Amino acid sequence: MRFPNKAGDHDDTDAILRLELKAAGIQTIQENAGHDETSFSFLRKASGEVKNSVRGVLHGWVFERAWYYWSARGPGIDFEHAMGIWRDYGDEVRVSGDCACRSPHFWYKGLAAGFYHVDSPEGLLVLANAIRQQVAEAKAKYGDPKEK
């Protein structure tokens, strides 16, 4: 199942986008900052083809909704994890937003992949879980960065 096309200005868009993020366990910036969901309405004016005030955040990643996909930018998924995502979900978790669905190796040459277009709820959950897994692995290996 793919995300629906939400291009344009529709009354229900913010509510639908919040549900899409919630299903993947991704907080909105309002939730993350401890604000009311109706705050940050200025984002609606700055949004592109999908008029909305919803942005997702997860461990330094930002998720913004486009036509029929989520655009995700962040510090990167390490090469091995990124290749695993691409092998299993490369046609719906598209590295660098590439419609040809080329690999992280093509785009990042072995470095961390930090930009995706995600076309499906399952793909969004897979990407979010990969981000959470990498953060948990780093914390287990190196400790909590807030402690130092």
KARA-V12351 format. One record per backbone hydrogen bond with DSSP energy under -1.0 kcal/mol. CO is the residue of the C=O (numbers start at 1). NH is the residue of the N-H. If there is no record, write none. Layout:
BEGIN
((CO;NH) (CO;NH))
END
This chain:
BEGIN
((8;51) (10;13) (12;16) (13;17) (14;18) (15;19) (16;20) (17;21) (18;22) (19;23) (21;24) (21;26) (22;25) (27;57) (28;32) (29;33) (30;35) (31;34) (36;39) (40;43) (41;44) (42;46) (43;47) (49;8) (55;29) (56;63) (58;61) (61;58) (62;73) (63;56) (64;71) (67;6) (69;66) (70;118) (71;64) (72;116) (73;62) (77;113) (78;82) (79;83) (80;84) (81;85) (82;86) (83;87) (84;88) (85;89) (86;90) (89;92) (89;93) (92;119) (94;97) (94;117) (95;98) (98;101) (103;107) (104;108) (105;109) (108;111) (113;77) (114;74) (115;96) (116;72) (117;94) (118;70) (119;3) (120;124) (121;125) (122;126) (123;127) (124;128) (125;129) (126;130) (127;131) (128;132) (129;133) (130;134) (131;135) (132;136) (133;137) (134;138) (135;139) (136;140) (137;141) (138;142) (139;143) (144;147))
END
